[in-house]
Amino acid sequence: MTAKLSDFYVTKVMTALYTLATINDSNNFYYVSSPITRSTLEDAIDYIADTAGSVKAVVGRRTALAPITKFAGYRVGVGATESAGYPVPVPSTLEEIKRTGWFGMYYGANFIDEQ
């Protein structure tokens, strides 16, 4: 019963968020259909920030957002590319991922997963 209620409310919230994001145009919405990589995610966040002014949150299914935990705790050094650079750990993010299995913020955006 609790799972059904949870699914019902998650669906209502996601529908409301989608409706709000697409009322006027797609400036507040960015759809990614391929697996999420660091560059894809950062490009999406940059696009929304450029067109809408800021990114309040990234919302998605936990299974779709889960690959972000593989790179959210690391940064590529200044001047290096993702493929050629050595990742630099971000201790606070790594600790959060180890402690909770998730992260709350990446690249200035809050992350909300629907479980």
C-alpha positions in Angstrom: 0.0 0.0 0.0 2.8 2.4 0.9 4.6 1.7 -2.3 1.5 2.4 -4.4 0.9 5.7 -2.6 4.6 6.6 -3.1 4.4 5.8 -6.8 1.2 7.8 -7.1 2.7 10.9 -5.5 6.0 10.6 -7.4 4.1 10.5 -10.6 2.0 13.5 -9.7 5.2 15.5 -8.7 7.1 14.5 -11.9 4.0 15.4 -14.1 3.7 18.8 -12.3 7.5 19.5 -12.7 7.3 18.6 -16.4 4.3 20.8 -16.9 6.0 23.7 -15.2 9.2 23.2 -17.2 7.5 23.2 -20.5 4.8 25.9 -20.1 6.4 28.6 -22.2 9.2 26.8 -24.0 12.0 24.4 -23.4 14.4 26.9 -21.7 13.8 25.1 -18.4 13.9 21.6 -19.6 16.7 19.5 -21.1 16.1 15.9 -22.2 19.0 13.5 -22.3 18.3 10.2 -23.9 21.8 8.7 -23.9 23.7 7.5 -20.8 24.9 10.3 -18.7 28.5 11.2 -18.8 30.4 14.1 -17.1 30.5 16.2 -20.3 26.8 15.5 -21.2 25.6 16.5 -17.8 27.8 19.6 -17.6 26.7 20.6 -21.1 23.0 20.2 -20.0 23.5 22.2 -16.9 25.4 25.0 -18.8 22.6 25.1 -21.4 19.9 25.6 -18.8 21.9 28.1 -16.9 22.6 30.1 -20.1 18.9 30.1 -21.3 17.0 30.2 -18.0 19.5 32.0 -15.8 20.1 29.2 -13.3 19.6 25.6 -12.6 17.4 24.9 -9.6 17.5 21.1 -9.7 18.1 18.0 -11.9 15.3 15.6 -11.5 15.2 12.0 -12.8 14.9 8.4 -12.0 17.5 7.1 -9.6 18.5 4.4 -12.2 19.1 7.1 -14.8 21.1 9.4 -12.5 23.1 6.6 -10.7 26.0 6.7 -13.2 26.8 10.2 -11.9 28.0 8.7 -8.7 31.0 7.3 -10.6 32.3 10.7 -11.4 30.6 13.2 -9.0 33.3 12.7 -6.4 36.1 13.6 -8.8 37.1 16.7 -10.9 39.4 16.8 -13.8 42.4 19.1 -13.2 42.5 22.6 -14.7 43.4 22.6 -18.4 43.0 18.8 -18.7 40.4 16.9 -20.7 38.3 14.2 -19.2 40.0 11.5 -21.2 43.6 12.7 -20.7 43.4 14.3 -17.3 44.0 12.7 -13.9 40.9 12.9 -11.7 41.3 14.9 -8.5 39.1 13.6 -5.6 36.6 15.8 -3.9 36.7 14.4 -0.3 33.3 15.9 0.9 31.4 14.5 -2.1 33.2 11.1 -1.9 32.3 10.9 1.8 28.6 11.8 1.1 28.4 9.1 -1.6 30.1 6.5 0.7 27.8 7.4 3.6 24.5 7.7 1.8 25.0 6.1 -1.6 24.0 9.3 -3.2 25.1 12.9 -3.7 23.1 16.1 -3.2 24.8 18.5 -5.5 27.0 18.5 -8.6 28.2 21.3 -10.8 26.1 23.8 -8.8 22.8 21.9 -9.3 20.8 20.0 -6.7 19.9 16.5 -7.7 16.5 15.0 -6.9 15.9 11.3 -7.6 12.5 9.6 -7.7 13.0 6.3 -5.9 
